[in-house]
Amino acid sequence: MSFIATTPPSRATPEGKDAYRYMYRVAGVWIPGNIFRVLSGRPGTMARFIRDWEVAMWSCEEPRRDRELVAAAVSRRASCEY
């Protein structure tokens, strides 16, 4: 099994701390899920990924329930736990 080291908010660079703060503003959590934390070594990429997630999940007119159902169906079809 592969392992990717992650950086917690307390040891992040200033750019990394900005990405964690951005995640908190978007999702209301200080420690994001592993799918976001895996990018903590590249804070700029992490921030862009959070932004893409924000746009995909929060910035449209479809009800959140419908978006979550589509995301769950796609994940199940792709055998992805996320």
C-alpha positions in Angstrom: 0.0 0.0 0.0 1.3 3.5 -0.9 1.7 6.2 1.7 1.7 10.0 1.1 2.9 12.2 3.9 0.6 15.0 4.8 1.2 18.2 6.7 -1.2 19.2 9.5 -2.3 22.8 9.8 0.0 23.3 12.8 3.1 22.6 10.7 1.9 24.0 7.4 3.7 26.8 5.5 2.0 30.1 5.4 0.5 29.2 2.0 -0.6 25.8 3.5 -2.2 27.6 6.4 -4.1 29.8 3.9 -5.4 26.6 2.1 -6.5 25.1 5.4 -8.3 28.4 6.4 -10.0 28.4 2.9 -11.2 24.8 3.6 -12.6 26.0 6.9 -14.5 28.9 5.3 -15.9 26.5 2.6 -16.7 23.4 4.6 -16.5 24.5 8.3 -13.8 22.0 9.2 -10.2 22.6 10.1 -9.0 19.1 9.2 -10.3 18.2 5.7 -10.8 14.6 4.5 -7.9 12.6 3.2 -8.8 13.4 -0.3 -7.8 17.1 0.4 -5.0 16.4 2.9 -3.1 14.3 0.5 -2.4 17.6 -1.4 -1.1 19.4 1.7 2.5 19.1 0.5 1.5 21.3 -2.4 -0.7 24.0 -0.9 -1.4 25.8 -4.1 -2.8 22.6 -5.6 -4.7 21.9 -2.5 -6.4 25.4 -2.6 -7.3 24.9 -6.3 -8.7 21.5 -5.6 -10.8 22.9 -2.7 -12.0 25.7 -5.1 -13.0 23.2 -7.7 -14.9 21.1 -5.1 -16.6 24.3 -3.9 -17.7 25.2 -7.4 -18.9 21.7 -8.1 -20.8 21.1 -4.9 -22.0 24.5 -3.7 -22.2 26.9 -6.6 -25.1 25.7 -8.7 -28.8 25.7 -8.7 -29.4 22.0 -8.3 -30.5 20.9 -4.8 -27.6 19.7 -2.7 -29.4 16.4 -2.2 -29.3 15.7 -5.9 -25.6 16.7 -6.2 -24.7 14.4 -3.4 -26.7 11.5 -4.9 -24.9 12.0 -8.3 -21.5 12.2 -6.5 -22.3 9.0 -4.5 -23.4 7.1 -7.7 -20.3 8.1 -9.6 -18.1 7.1 -6.6 -19.8 3.7 -6.3 -19.5 3.1 -10.1 -15.8 3.9 -9.9 -15.3 1.8 -6.8 -14.1 4.9 -5.0 -14.8 5.3 -1.3 -15.0 9.1 -1.7 
